Amino acid sequence: MIEFACFHNGTSDLPPKRGANGYWYNDGTMAEVHQSAQRELHSQVRQGVLAEKLGFKYWFQTEHHFQAEGAERNSVSLLVEAAIAVQTSTIRLGQMANIVPWWHPLRLASYAAGLDVLSNGRLEFGVGRGYSPREGEVWGHLLGASIQDQEKNRSWYEEAVRLIKAAWTQESFSFHGEFFQVPPSWTKWGHPQSEAFYADPKINRLEQALKLGGADGTGGPAVVATSQTLREVSVFPQPLQKPYPQMWTPVTSDRSVTYAAQQGMNAFFSAEPNASLRRKLKIYFDAAEQAGWPDRNDLGEFKFGWDAARKRGVVPARMIHVTDKGVGDVRRAADAVNLMFSYHSAFGVLKSIADENGNEPLPGDYYDAVTKAGIALYGSTQQVIDGIMTIKNECGYDDFLLTAWFETQGFTSDETETQMHHFAENIMPVLRRECGMDDPKASDGDDDAIADEAATAMV
């Protein structure tokens, strides 16, 4: 079985321009860059709604901030996906990812659960650590989660994920970790309404929720002029999906792949070459087996690669641009790839597209190496089909969830939507036949094989 997802990174629709040093960026004034970012929000909502109509099962967006250069900016993805949610009914809404160290975890828990409620249980919750100091130091330092201290950031992130799960699975709770004390032990709360509520026989949590005490004689409002302190909080809303929505995380290193498997998270590769993807798939499944196949619903062993029934496994994304039948423009698309990797080159990603001698591409000249690595599938309809089937076959997938990345720097929303239509009409049917599934409705997620599992995952 094959399923399809869309991935959106928040790129600029301004044309790419090559600078004097060889690196590419979007061409425009600062005012035009801001206007492009505003247009992007409308485009994302339109394309998310269209993706459902065309038969895509998942919609994924990233979280990025401050990117004037044009490569990626998705600063309000949960808000955009809420807008998509109220105009759709089946497509599942994921983030790749919410960068946890840039949020207080309980605020993120509330916002993401709100999306789950508004979408009637369609949240696919993505979590990540981030990689950019421009973003990480602006947001993360406020919470003590600097990306420039990698080990502290990782510990902070892992504790925050545990806190989010606690907020989603416990009706009233406390949490005491290395970084978070919820609630803080000094939180005064001498409120008679709370006392009445927690003492009510239906609740019966007075002593768990409050450390009882009387007035402390300091004067002022009763709520703080007290020796009584708060012991528990409840986070609202909680998600509809029980015990909590499926978690996803972007991965690159062997360490991050292993962590995802051990935590029962689905793993997502945004730009992993075919040559190394199979090896990392094996790392994930070896770690999952050793950990007892962790899963939020305890569903047991799942298929290698991707399991369509259990919605579990490892997913690759590929940049896709069809250039036949007047659909696309390979020259402009090549410039877009050069812009994208002009940004990512400073983060060490060029090692993955180096040639057999370890030589990395020259500054700004990345297109040939990226397409050779199989990260960008640009060309005719048949070339795109062949490229997708190569991933499936070489990496050993039985079921397969392909995440298609149509959005391309310098292209309008209409041009992107033309790509989406072409893919759905000319490529999806062929891939369904090749993968043994002729009925596109079979991928709607309501198969008899998972009906019982879906029922237990919802309230």
Contacts in CASP RR format, 6 or more apart in sequence:
PFRMAT RR
TARGET T0000
AUTHOR 0000-0000-0000
METHOD contacts of the structure
MODEL  1
MIEFACFHNGTSDLPPKRGANGYWYNDGTMAEVHQSAQRELHSQVRQGVL
AEKLGFKYWFQTEHHFQAEGAERNSVSLLVEAAIAVQTSTIRLGQMANIV
PWWHPLRLASYAAGLDVLSNGRLEFGVGRGYSPREGEVWGHLLGASIQDQ
EKNRSWYEEAVRLIKAAWTQESFSFHGEFFQVPPSWTKWGHPQSEAFYAD
PKINRLEQALKLGGADGTGGPAVVATSQTLREVSVFPQPLQKPYPQMWTP
VTSDRSVTYAAQQGMNAFFSAEPNASLRRKLKIYFDAAEQAGWPDRNDLG
EFKFGWDAARKRGVVPARMIHVTDKGVGDVRRAADAVNLMFSYHSAFGVL
KSIADENGNEPLPGDYYDAVTKAGIALYGSTQQVIDGIMTIKNECGYDDF
LLTAWFETQGFTSDETETQMHHFAENIMPVLRRECGMDDPKASDGDDDAI
ADEAATAMV
1 308 0 8 1.000
1 399 0 8 1.000
1 400 0 8 1.000
1 435 0 8 1.000
1 436 0 8 1.000
1 437 0 8 1.000
1 442 0 8 1.000
1 443 0 8 1.000
2 392 0 8 1.000
2 399 0 8 1.000
2 400 0 8 1.000
2 401 0 8 1.000
2 402 0 8 1.000
2 431 0 8 1.000
2 432 0 8 1.000
2 434 0 8 1.000
2 435 0 8 1.000
2 437 0 8 1.000
2 443 0 8 1.000
3 57 0 8 1.000
3 58 0 8 1.000
3 306 0 8 1.000
3 308 0 8 1.000
3 399 0 8 1.000
3 400 0 8 1.000
3 401 0 8 1.000
3 402 0 8 1.000
3 443 0 8 1.000
4 55 0 8 1.000
4 56 0 8 1.000
4 57 0 8 1.000
4 58 0 8 1.000
4 401 0 8 1.000
4 402 0 8 1.000
4 403 0 8 1.000
4 404 0 8 1.000
4 428 0 8 1.000
4 443 0 8 1.000
5 56 0 8 1.000
5 57 0 8 1.000
5 58 0 8 1.000
5 59 0 8 1.000
5 60 0 8 1.000
5 315 0 8 1.000
5 401 0 8 1.000
5 402 0 8 1.000
5 403 0 8 1.000
5 404 0 8 1.000
6 47 0 8 1.000
6 48 0 8 1.000
6 51 0 8 1.000
6 56 0 8 1.000
6 58 0 8 1.000
6 59 0 8 1.000
6 60 0 8 1.000
6 403 0 8 1.000
6 404 0 8 1.000
6 405 0 8 1.000
6 406 0 8 1.000
6 420 0 8 1.000
7 60 0 8 1.000
7 61 0 8 1.000
7 96 0 8 1.000
7 270 0 8 1.000
7 317 0 8 1.000
7 403 0 8 1.000
7 404 0 8 1.000
7 405 0 8 1.000
7 407 0 8 1.000
8 44 0 8 1.000
8 47 0 8 1.000
8 48 0 8 1.000
8 59 0 8 1.000
8 60 0 8 1.000
8 61 0 8 1.000
8 62 0 8 1.000
8 74 0 8 1.000
8 405 0 8 1.000
8 407 0 8 1.000
9 61 0 8 1.000
9 62 0 8 1.000
9 64 0 8 1.000
9 71 0 8 1.000
9 72 0 8 1.000
9 74 0 8 1.000
9 405 0 8 1.000
9 407 0 8 1.000
10 40 0 8 1.000
10 44 0 8 1.000
10 61 0 8 1.000
10 62 0 8 1.000
10 64 0 8 1.000
10 72 0 8 1.000
10 73 0 8 1.000
10 74 0 8 1.000
10 407 0 8 1.000
11 40 0 8 1.000
11 70 0 8 1.000
11 71 0 8 1.000
11 72 0 8 1.000
11 73 0 8 1.000
11 336 0 8 1.000
11 340 0 8 1.000
11 407 0 8 1.000
11 408 0 8 1.000
11 409 0 8 1.000
11 410 0 8 1.000
12 26 0 8 1.000
12 33 0 8 1.000
12 36 0 8 1.000
12 37 0 8 1.000
12 40 0 8 1.000
12 70 0 8 1.000
12 71 0 8 1.000
12 73 0 8 1.000
12 409 0 8 1.000
12 410 0 8 1.000
13 36 0 8 1.000
13 39 0 8 1.000
13 40 0 8 1.000
13 43 0 8 1.000
13 409 0 8 1.000
13 410 0 8 1.000
13 411 0 8 1.000
13 412 0 8 1.000
13 413 0 8 1.000
14 26 0 8 1.000
14 27 0 8 1.000
14 28 0 8 1.000
14 32 0 8 1.000
14 33 0 8 1.000
14 36 0 8 1.000
14 70 0 8 1.000
14 409 0 8 1.000
14 410 0 8 1.000
15 26 0 8 1.000
15 27 0 8 1.000
15 332 0 8 1.000
15 335 0 8 1.000
15 410 0 8 1.000
16 24 0 8 1.000
16 25 0 8 1.000
16 26 0 8 1.000
16 27 0 8 1.000
16 332 0 8 1.000
16 335 0 8 1.000
16 336 0 8 1.000
16 338 0 8 1.000
16 339 0 8 1.000
16 409 0 8 1.000
16 410 0 8 1.000
17 24 0 8 1.000
17 25 0 8 1.000
17 26 0 8 1.000
17 27 0 8 1.000
17 28 0 8 1.000
18 24 0 8 1.000
18 335 0 8 1.000
18 338 0 8 1.000
18 364 0 8 1.000
19 25 0 8 1.000
21 363 0 8 1.000
22 342 0 8 1.000
22 363 0 8 1.000
22 364 0 8 1.000
23 342 0 8 1.000
23 345 0 8 1.000
23 363 0 8 1.000
23 364 0 8 1.000
24 335 0 8 1.000
24 338 0 8 1.000
24 339 0 8 1.000
24 342 0 8 1.000
24 364 0 8 1.000
25 69 0 8 1.000
25 70 0 8 1.000
25 339 0 8 1.000
25 342 0 8 1.000
26 33 0 8 1.000
26 36 0 8 1.000
26 69 0 8 1.000
26 70 0 8 1.000
26 339 0 8 1.000
26 409 0 8 1.000
26 410 0 8 1.000
30 68 0 8 1.000
33 68 0 8 1.000
33 70 0 8 1.000
36 70 0 8 1.000
37 73 0 8 1.000
39 413 0 8 1.000
40 73 0 8 1.000
41 76 0 8 1.000
41 80 0 8 1.000
42 413 0 8 1.000
43 413 0 8 1.000
43 416 0 8 1.000
44 61 0 8 1.000
44 80 0 8 1.000
44 84 0 8 1.000
45 80 0 8 1.000
45 83 0 8 1.000
45 84 0 8 1.000
45 87 0 8 1.000
46 413 0 8 1.000
46 417 0 8 1.000
47 406 0 8 1.000
47 407 0 8 1.000
47 413 0 8 1.000
47 416 0 8 1.000
47 417 0 8 1.000
47 420 0 8 1.000
48 59 0 8 1.000
48 84 0 8 1.000
48 88 0 8 1.000
48 91 0 8 1.000
49 84 0 8 1.000
49 87 0 8 1.000
49 88 0 8 1.000
50 417 0 8 1.000
50 420 0 8 1.000
51 59 0 8 1.000
51 91 0 8 1.000
51 420 0 8 1.000
52 59 0 8 1.000
52 88 0 8 1.000
52 89 0 8 1.000
52 90 0 8 1.000
52 91 0 8 1.000
54 420 0 8 1.000
54 421 0 8 1.000
54 423 0 8 1.000
54 424 0 8 1.000
54 428 0 8 1.000
55 424 0 8 1.000
55 428 0 8 1.000
55 440 0 8 1.000
55 443 0 8 1.000
56 91 0 8 1.000
56 404 0 8 1.000
56 424 0 8 1.000
57 90 0 8 1.000
57 91 0 8 1.000
57 92 0 8 1.000
57 401 0 8 1.000
57 443 0 8 1.000
57 444 0 8 1.000
57 445 0 8 1.000
58 91 0 8 1.000
58 92 0 8 1.000
58 93 0 8 1.000
58 94 0 8 1.000
58 124 0 8 1.000
58 401 0 8 1.000
58 403 0 8 1.000
59 81 0 8 1.000
59 84 0 8 1.000
59 91 0 8 1.000
59 92 0 8 1.000
59 93 0 8 1.000
59 94 0 8 1.000
60 94 0 8 1.000
60 95 0 8 1.000
60 96 0 8 1.000
60 124 0 8 1.000
60 268 0 8 1.000
60 317 0 8 1.000
60 403 0 8 1.000
61 74 0 8 1.000
61 77 0 8 1.000
61 80 0 8 1.000
61 81 0 8 1.000
61 94 0 8 1.000
61 95 0 8 1.000
61 96 0 8 1.000
62 72 0 8 1.000
62 74 0 8 1.000
62 77 0 8 1.000
62 95 0 8 1.000
62 96 0 8 1.000
62 97 0 8 1.000
63 74 0 8 1.000
63 75 0 8 1.000
63 77 0 8 1.000
63 95 0 8 1.000
63 97 0 8 1.000
63 98 0 8 1.000
63 99 0 8 1.000
63 102 0 8 1.000
64 72 0 8 1.000
64 73 0 8 1.000
64 74 0 8 1.000
64 75 0 8 1.000
64 132 0 8 1.000
64 135 0 8 1.000
65 73 0 8 1.000
65 75 0 8 1.000
65 102 0 8 1.000
65 135 0 8 1.000
65 138 0 8 1.000
65 139 0 8 1.000
66 73 0 8 1.000
66 134 0 8 1.000
66 135 0 8 1.000
66 138 0 8 1.000
67 73 0 8 1.000
67 343 0 8 1.000
69 339 0 8 1.000
69 342 0 8 1.000
69 343 0 8 1.000
70 339 0 8 1.000
70 343 0 8 1.000
70 409 0 8 1.000
71 339 0 8 1.000
71 340 0 8 1.000
71 342 0 8 1.000
71 343 0 8 1.000
71 344 0 8 1.000
71 409 0 8 1.000
72 340 0 8 1.000
72 343 0 8 1.000
74 80 0 8 1.000
77 95 0 8 1.000
77 98 0 8 1.000
78 95 0 8 1.000
78 98 0 8 1.000
78 111 0 8 1.000
78 112 0 8 1.000
78 115 0 8 1.000
81 93 0 8 1.000
81 94 0 8 1.000
81 95 0 8 1.000
81 115 0 8 1.000
81 119 0 8 1.000
82 114 0 8 1.000
82 115 0 8 1.000
82 118 0 8 1.000
82 119 0 8 1.000
84 91 0 8 1.000
84 93 0 8 1.000
85 93 0 8 1.000
85 115 0 8 1.000
85 118 0 8 1.000
85 119 0 8 1.000
85 122 0 8 1.000
86 118 0 8 1.000
88 119 0 8 1.000
89 120 0 8 1.000
90 122 0 8 1.000
90 444 0 8 1.000
90 445 0 8 1.000
91 122 0 8 1.000
92 122 0 8 1.000
92 123 0 8 1.000
92 124 0 8 1.000
93 115 0 8 1.000
93 119 0 8 1.000
93 122 0 8 1.000
93 123 0 8 1.000
93 124 0 8 1.000
94 123 0 8 1.000
94 124 0 8 1.000
94 125 0 8 1.000
94 126 0 8 1.000
94 248 0 8 1.000
95 112 0 8 1.000
95 124 0 8 1.000
95 125 0 8 1.000
95 126 0 8 1.000
95 248 0 8 1.000
96 126 0 8 1.000
96 248 0 8 1.000
96 250 0 8 1.000
96 268 0 8 1.000
96 270 0 8 1.000
97 126 0 8 1.000
97 127 0 8 1.000
97 128 0 8 1.000
97 248 0 8 1.000
97 249 0 8 1.000
97 250 0 8 1.000
97 268 0 8 1.000
98 108 0 8 1.000
98 112 0 8 1.000
98 125 0 8 1.000
98 126 0 8 1.000
98 127 0 8 1.000
98 128 0 8 1.000
99 128 0 8 1.000
99 129 0 8 1.000
99 130 0 8 1.000
99 135 0 8 1.000
99 136 0 8 1.000
99 139 0 8 1.000
100 108 0 8 1.000
100 127 0 8 1.000
100 128 0 8 1.000
100 129 0 8 1.000
100 157 0 8 1.000
100 160 0 8 1.000
100 161 0 8 1.000
100 164 0 8 1.000
101 129 0 8 1.000
101 130 0 8 1.000
101 136 0 8 1.000
101 139 0 8 1.000
101 140 0 8 1.000
101 143 0 8 1.000
101 145 0 8 1.000
101 147 0 8 1.000
101 153 0 8 1.000
101 156 0 8 1.000
101 157 0 8 1.000
101 160 0 8 1.000
102 130 0 8 1.000
102 135 0 8 1.000
102 136 0 8 1.000
102 139 0 8 1.000
102 140 0 8 1.000
102 143 0 8 1.000
102 145 0 8 1.000
103 139 0 8 1.000
103 143 0 8 1.000
104 143 0 8 1.000
105 160 0 8 1.000
105 161 0 8 1.000
105 163 0 8 1.000
105 164 0 8 1.000
105 167 0 8 1.000
105 180 0 8 1.000
106 163 0 8 1.000
106 164 0 8 1.000
106 167 0 8 1.000
106 182 0 8 1.000
106 235 0 8 1.000
108 164 0 8 1.000
109 163 0 8 1.000
109 164 0 8 1.000
109 167 0 8 1.000
109 168 0 8 1.000
109 235 0 8 1.000
110 167 0 8 1.000
110 235 0 8 1.000
110 236 0 8 1.000
110 237 0 8 1.000
112 123 0 8 1.000
112 125 0 8 1.000
112 239 0 8 1.000
112 245 0 8 1.000
113 123 0 8 1.000
113 168 0 8 1.000
113 235 0 8 1.000
113 237 0 8 1.000
113 238 0 8 1.000
113 239 0 8 1.000
114 237 0 8 1.000
114 239 0 8 1.000
115 123 0 8 1.000
116 122 0 8 1.000
116 123 0 8 1.000
116 125 0 8 1.000
116 239 0 8 1.000
116 240 0 8 1.000
116 241 0 8 1.000
116 245 0 8 1.000
117 237 0 8 1.000
117 239 0 8 1.000
117 240 0 8 1.000
120 240 0 8 1.000
121 239 0 8 1.000
121 240 0 8 1.000
121 241 0 8 1.000
121 245 0 8 1.000
121 458 0 8 1.000
123 239 0 8 1.000
123 241 0 8 1.000
123 245 0 8 1.000
124 245 0 8 1.000
124 246 0 8 1.000
124 248 0 8 1.000
124 266 0 8 1.000
125 244 0 8 1.000
125 245 0 8 1.000
125 246 0 8 1.000
125 247 0 8 1.000
125 248 0 8 1.000
126 247 0 8 1.000
126 248 0 8 1.000
126 249 0 8 1.000
127 157 0 8 1.000
127 161 0 8 1.000
127 164 0 8 1.000
127 247 0 8 1.000
127 248 0 8 1.000
127 249 0 8 1.000
127 265 0 8 1.000
128 157 0 8 1.000
128 249 0 8 1.000
128 250 0 8 1.000
129 147 0 8 1.000
129 153 0 8 1.000
129 154 0 8 1.000
129 157 0 8 1.000
130 136 0 8 1.000
130 147 0 8 1.000
131 147 0 8 1.000
131 347 0 8 1.000
132 147 0 8 1.000
132 347 0 8 1.000
133 147 0 8 1.000
133 148 0 8 1.000
135 147 0 8 1.000
136 145 0 8 1.000
136 146 0 8 1.000
136 147 0 8 1.000
137 146 0 8 1.000
137 147 0 8 1.000
137 148 0 8 1.000
140 146 0 8 1.000
140 147 0 8 1.000
143 156 0 8 1.000
144 152 0 8 1.000
144 156 0 8 1.000
144 179 0 8 1.000
145 152 0 8 1.000
145 153 0 8 1.000
145 156 0 8 1.000
145 157 0 8 1.000
146 152 0 8 1.000
146 153 0 8 1.000
147 153 0 8 1.000
155 178 0 8 1.000
155 179 0 8 1.000
156 179 0 8 1.000
158 259 0 8 1.000
159 177 0 8 1.000
159 178 0 8 1.000
159 179 0 8 1.000
159 180 0 8 1.000
160 179 0 8 1.000
160 180 0 8 1.000
161 247 0 8 1.000
161 263 0 8 1.000
162 175 0 8 1.000
163 175 0 8 1.000
163 180 0 8 1.000
163 182 0 8 1.000
165 244 0 8 1.000
166 173 0 8 1.000
166 175 0 8 1.000
167 173 0 8 1.000
167 235 0 8 1.000
167 238 0 8 1.000
168 235 0 8 1.000
168 238 0 8 1.000
168 239 0 8 1.000
168 243 0 8 1.000
168 244 0 8 1.000
169 243 0 8 1.000
169 244 0 8 1.000
171 234 0 8 1.000
171 238 0 8 1.000
172 205 0 8 1.000
172 208 0 8 1.000
172 209 0 8 1.000
172 232 0 8 1.000
172 233 0 8 1.000
172 234 0 8 1.000
173 182 0 8 1.000
173 232 0 8 1.000
173 233 0 8 1.000
173 234 0 8 1.000
174 182 0 8 1.000
174 183 0 8 1.000
174 231 0 8 1.000
174 232 0 8 1.000
174 233 0 8 1.000
175 181 0 8 1.000
175 182 0 8 1.000
176 182 0 8 1.000
182 233 0 8 1.000
183 230 0 8 1.000
183 231 0 8 1.000
183 232 0 8 1.000
183 233 0 8 1.000
185 229 0 8 1.000
186 229 0 8 1.000
187 229 0 8 1.000
187 230 0 8 1.000
188 223 0 8 1.000
188 224 0 8 1.000
188 226 0 8 1.000
188 227 0 8 1.000
188 228 0 8 1.000
188 229 0 8 1.000
188 230 0 8 1.000
189 210 0 8 1.000
189 223 0 8 1.000
189 226 0 8 1.000
189 228 0 8 1.000
189 229 0 8 1.000
189 230 0 8 1.000
190 210 0 8 1.000
190 213 0 8 1.000
190 214 0 8 1.000
190 222 0 8 1.000
190 223 0 8 1.000
190 224 0 8 1.000
190 226 0 8 1.000
190 228 0 8 1.000
191 222 0 8 1.000
191 223 0 8 1.000
192 222 0 8 1.000
194 209 0 8 1.000
194 210 0 8 1.000
195 206 0 8 1.000
195 210 0 8 1.000
197 203 0 8 1.000
198 204 0 8 1.000
198 205 0 8 1.000
198 206 0 8 1.000
198 208 0 8 1.000
198 209 0 8 1.000
198 210 0 8 1.000
199 206 0 8 1.000
205 232 0 8 1.000
206 212 0 8 1.000
208 231 0 8 1.000
208 232 0 8 1.000
209 230 0 8 1.000
209 231 0 8 1.000
209 232 0 8 1.000
210 228 0 8 1.000
210 229 0 8 1.000
210 230 0 8 1.000
210 231 0 8 1.000
211 228 0 8 1.000
211 229 0 8 1.000
211 230 0 8 1.000
211 231 0 8 1.000
212 228 0 8 1.000
213 226 0 8 1.000
213 227 0 8 1.000
213 228 0 8 1.000
214 226 0 8 1.000
214 227 0 8 1.000
214 228 0 8 1.000
215 222 0 8 1.000
215 225 0 8 1.000
215 226 0 8 1.000
215 227 0 8 1.000
216 225 0 8 1.000
216 226 0 8 1.000
216 227 0 8 1.000
217 225 0 8 1.000
218 225 0 8 1.000
219 225 0 8 1.000
239 245 0 8 1.000
240 458 0 8 1.000
240 459 0 8 1.000
241 457 0 8 1.000
241 458 0 8 1.000
242 456 0 8 1.000
242 457 0 8 1.000
242 458 0 8 1.000
242 459 0 8 1.000
243 296 0 8 1.000
243 297 0 8 1.000
244 296 0 8 1.000
246 266 0 8 1.000
246 296 0 8 1.000
246 311 0 8 1.000
246 312 0 8 1.000
247 263 0 8 1.000
247 264 0 8 1.000
247 265 0 8 1.000
247 266 0 8 1.000
247 296 0 8 1.000
248 265 0 8 1.000
248 266 0 8 1.000
248 267 0 8 1.000
248 268 0 8 1.000
249 256 0 8 1.000
249 259 0 8 1.000
249 260 0 8 1.000
249 265 0 8 1.000
249 266 0 8 1.000
249 267 0 8 1.000
249 268 0 8 1.000
250 256 0 8 1.000
250 267 0 8 1.000
250 268 0 8 1.000
250 269 0 8 1.000
250 270 0 8 1.000
251 257 0 8 1.000
251 260 0 8 1.000
251 267 0 8 1.000
251 268 0 8 1.000
251 269 0 8 1.000
251 280 0 8 1.000
252 269 0 8 1.000
252 272 0 8 1.000
254 280 0 8 1.000
254 283 0 8 1.000
257 267 0 8 1.000
257 280 0 8 1.000
257 283 0 8 1.000
257 284 0 8 1.000
257 287 0 8 1.000
258 283 0 8 1.000
258 284 0 8 1.000
258 287 0 8 1.000
259 265 0 8 1.000
260 266 0 8 1.000
260 267 0 8 1.000
260 284 0 8 1.000
261 267 0 8 1.000
261 283 0 8 1.000
261 284 0 8 1.000
261 285 0 8 1.000
261 286 0 8 1.000
261 287 0 8 1.000
261 288 0 8 1.000
261 291 0 8 1.000
261 294 0 8 1.000
262 287 0 8 1.000
262 288 0 8 1.000
262 291 0 8 1.000
262 294 0 8 1.000
263 294 0 8 1.000
264 288 0 8 1.000
264 291 0 8 1.000
264 294 0 8 1.000
264 295 0 8 1.000
264 296 0 8 1.000
264 312 0 8 1.000
266 311 0 8 1.000
266 312 0 8 1.000
266 313 0 8 1.000
266 314 0 8 1.000
266 315 0 8 1.000
267 284 0 8 1.000
267 313 0 8 1.000
267 314 0 8 1.000
267 315 0 8 1.000
268 314 0 8 1.000
268 315 0 8 1.000
268 317 0 8 1.000
268 403 0 8 1.000
269 277 0 8 1.000
269 280 0 8 1.000
269 314 0 8 1.000
269 315 0 8 1.000
269 316 0 8 1.000
269 317 0 8 1.000
270 317 0 8 1.000
270 405 0 8 1.000
271 317 0 8 1.000
271 344 0 8 1.000
271 349 0 8 1.000
271 352 0 8 1.000
271 375 0 8 1.000
272 280 0 8 1.000
272 316 0 8 1.000
272 352 0 8 1.000
272 375 0 8 1.000
273 352 0 8 1.000
273 353 0 8 1.000
273 373 0 8 1.000
273 374 0 8 1.000
273 375 0 8 1.000
274 373 0 8 1.000
274 374 0 8 1.000
274 390 0 8 1.000
274 391 0 8 1.000
274 394 0 8 1.000
274 395 0 8 1.000
275 373 0 8 1.000
276 352 0 8 1.000
277 316 0 8 1.000
277 391 0 8 1.000
277 395 0 8 1.000
278 394 0 8 1.000
278 395 0 8 1.000
278 396 0 8 1.000
280 314 0 8 1.000
281 304 0 8 1.000
281 305 0 8 1.000
281 314 0 8 1.000
281 395 0 8 1.000
281 396 0 8 1.000
284 305 0 8 1.000
284 313 0 8 1.000
284 314 0 8 1.000
285 304 0 8 1.000
285 305 0 8 1.000
288 294 0 8 1.000
288 302 0 8 1.000
289 301 0 8 1.000
292 300 0 8 1.000
293 299 0 8 1.000
293 300 0 8 1.000
293 301 0 8 1.000
293 302 0 8 1.000
295 302 0 8 1.000
295 310 0 8 1.000
295 312 0 8 1.000
297 453 0 8 1.000
297 456 0 8 1.000
297 457 0 8 1.000
299 310 0 8 1.000
299 312 0 8 1.000
299 453 0 8 1.000
300 310 0 8 1.000
302 310 0 8 1.000
302 312 0 8 1.000
302 313 0 8 1.000
303 310 0 8 1.000
303 398 0 8 1.000
303 399 0 8 1.000
304 396 0 8 1.000
304 397 0 8 1.000
304 398 0 8 1.000
305 313 0 8 1.000
305 314 0 8 1.000
305 395 0 8 1.000
305 396 0 8 1.000
305 397 0 8 1.000
305 398 0 8 1.000
305 399 0 8 1.000
305 400 0 8 1.000
306 312 0 8 1.000
306 313 0 8 1.000
306 314 0 8 1.000
306 315 0 8 1.000
306 397 0 8 1.000
306 398 0 8 1.000
306 399 0 8 1.000
306 400 0 8 1.000
306 401 0 8 1.000
307 313 0 8 1.000
307 399 0 8 1.000
308 399 0 8 1.000
308 401 0 8 1.000
308 443 0 8 1.000
308 447 0 8 1.000
309 399 0 8 1.000
309 447 0 8 1.000
309 449 0 8 1.000
309 450 0 8 1.000
309 453 0 8 1.000
310 450 0 8 1.000
310 453 0 8 1.000
311 450 0 8 1.000
315 401 0 8 1.000
315 402 0 8 1.000
315 403 0 8 1.000
316 391 0 8 1.000
316 395 0 8 1.000
316 402 0 8 1.000
316 403 0 8 1.000
317 403 0 8 1.000
317 404 0 8 1.000
317 405 0 8 1.000
318 374 0 8 1.000
318 375 0 8 1.000
318 376 0 8 1.000
318 377 0 8 1.000
318 388 0 8 1.000
318 391 0 8 1.000
318 402 0 8 1.000
318 403 0 8 1.000
318 404 0 8 1.000
318 405 0 8 1.000
319 337 0 8 1.000
319 370 0 8 1.000
319 375 0 8 1.000
319 376 0 8 1.000
319 377 0 8 1.000
319 378 0 8 1.000
319 405 0 8 1.000
319 408 0 8 1.000
320 376 0 8 1.000
320 377 0 8 1.000
320 378 0 8 1.000
320 384 0 8 1.000
320 404 0 8 1.000
320 405 0 8 1.000
320 406 0 8 1.000
320 419 0 8 1.000
320 423 0 8 1.000
321 328 0 8 1.000
321 330 0 8 1.000
321 333 0 8 1.000
321 376 0 8 1.000
321 377 0 8 1.000
321 378 0 8 1.000
321 379 0 8 1.000
321 406 0 8 1.000
321 408 0 8 1.000
321 419 0 8 1.000
322 328 0 8 1.000
322 379 0 8 1.000
322 380 0 8 1.000
322 381 0 8 1.000
322 384 0 8 1.000
322 419 0 8 1.000
322 422 0 8 1.000
322 423 0 8 1.000
322 426 0 8 1.000
322 427 0 8 1.000
323 329 0 8 1.000
323 330 0 8 1.000
323 333 0 8 1.000
323 378 0 8 1.000
323 379 0 8 1.000
323 380 0 8 1.000
324 379 0 8 1.000
324 380 0 8 1.000
324 381 0 8 1.000
325 381 0 8 1.000
325 422 0 8 1.000
327 418 0 8 1.000
327 419 0 8 1.000
327 422 0 8 1.000
328 415 0 8 1.000
328 418 0 8 1.000
328 419 0 8 1.000
330 378 0 8 1.000
330 379 0 8 1.000
332 408 0 8 1.000
332 410 0 8 1.000
332 411 0 8 1.000
333 378 0 8 1.000
333 408 0 8 1.000
333 411 0 8 1.000
334 367 0 8 1.000
334 378 0 8 1.000
335 409 0 8 1.000
335 410 0 8 1.000
336 408 0 8 1.000
336 409 0 8 1.000
336 410 0 8 1.000
336 411 0 8 1.000
337 366 0 8 1.000
337 367 0 8 1.000
337 370 0 8 1.000
337 371 0 8 1.000
337 376 0 8 1.000
337 378 0 8 1.000
338 364 0 8 1.000
338 365 0 8 1.000
338 366 0 8 1.000
338 367 0 8 1.000
339 409 0 8 1.000
340 366 0 8 1.000
340 409 0 8 1.000
341 349 0 8 1.000
341 350 0 8 1.000
341 353 0 8 1.000
341 361 0 8 1.000
341 364 0 8 1.000
341 366 0 8 1.000
341 370 0 8 1.000
342 363 0 8 1.000
342 364 0 8 1.000
342 366 0 8 1.000
344 350 0 8 1.000
345 363 0 8 1.000
345 364 0 8 1.000
345 366 0 8 1.000
350 360 0 8 1.000
350 361 0 8 1.000
350 366 0 8 1.000
351 358 0 8 1.000
351 360 0 8 1.000
352 373 0 8 1.000
353 360 0 8 1.000
353 361 0 8 1.000
353 366 0 8 1.000
353 369 0 8 1.000
353 370 0 8 1.000
353 372 0 8 1.000
353 373 0 8 1.000
353 375 0 8 1.000
354 360 0 8 1.000
354 361 0 8 1.000
354 369 0 8 1.000
355 369 0 8 1.000
361 368 0 8 1.000
361 369 0 8 1.000
367 376 0 8 1.000
370 376 0 8 1.000
371 377 0 8 1.000
371 378 0 8 1.000
374 387 0 8 1.000
374 390 0 8 1.000
374 391 0 8 1.000
377 383 0 8 1.000
377 384 0 8 1.000
377 387 0 8 1.000
377 388 0 8 1.000
378 384 0 8 1.000
381 422 0 8 1.000
381 426 0 8 1.000
381 427 0 8 1.000
384 423 0 8 1.000
384 427 0 8 1.000
385 427 0 8 1.000
385 430 0 8 1.000
385 431 0 8 1.000
385 434 0 8 1.000
388 402 0 8 1.000
388 427 0 8 1.000
388 431 0 8 1.000
389 431 0 8 1.000
389 434 0 8 1.000
391 397 0 8 1.000
391 400 0 8 1.000
391 402 0 8 1.000
392 400 0 8 1.000
392 435 0 8 1.000
400 435 0 8 1.000
402 431 0 8 1.000
404 423 0 8 1.000
406 416 0 8 1.000
406 419 0 8 1.000
406 420 0 8 1.000
406 423 0 8 1.000
407 416 0 8 1.000
408 415 0 8 1.000
408 416 0 8 1.000
408 419 0 8 1.000
428 440 0 8 1.000
429 440 0 8 1.000
432 438 0 8 1.000
432 439 0 8 1.000
432 440 0 8 1.000
432 443 0 8 1.000
437 443 0 8 1.000
445 454 0 8 1.000
446 454 0 8 1.000
END
